[in-house]
């Protein structure tokens, strides 16, 4: 199974949640609402989940093994960092040039 697309749906400046992402696999299956989290000085992903009646959360979809989780996490975090860099570049281009 190949990751064929990653879309950064929303970026956040405040709090530990930094982005909400959608990932497409083999151009045929999309998984929405994967979250990029920054906590304990590192980035990681949290898979989509639902709240149970007992107030706990259960993943709706998740990687089956550590190898695929690492591959998915690396690709999503790389896409997040690229989106962040593109946003910073766009902001820099729109800043007024100081007049001397």
RAVENBEL-V713236 format. One record per residue. PSI is psi in degrees with one decimal (999 if undefined). Layout:
psi
PSI
PSI
//
This chain:
psi
128.8
142.3
117.0
-14.1
143.3
123.8
125.4
110.3
-37.1
139.8
145.9
137.9
-36.9
150.8
175.1
-27.0
121.5
-23.4
156.9
130.7
149.2
138.4
133.8
136.5
131.7
29.9
25.1
-17.7
125.6
138.0
119.9
162.4
33.5
132.6
138.8
122.8
140.6
112.1
151.2
40.5
27.9
160.6
144.6
170.1
152.8
127.5
159.8
141.1
169.2
154.8
130.8
162.8
-28.1
14.8
7.9
167.6
146.7
129.9
137.9
-37.4
145.7
155.2
146.8
-29.1
162.5
-34.7
-46.6
-36.4
-43.8
-41.8
-46.1
-46.9
-44.1
-44.7
-42.3
-44.1
-37.7
-44.2
-39.4
-46.9
-38.1
-41.5
-40.2
-44.0
-41.2
-39.5
-43.5
-40.6
-41.3
-40.2
-42.1
-37.2
-28.7
-6.0
138.5
144.5
129.6
137.4
132.6
999
//
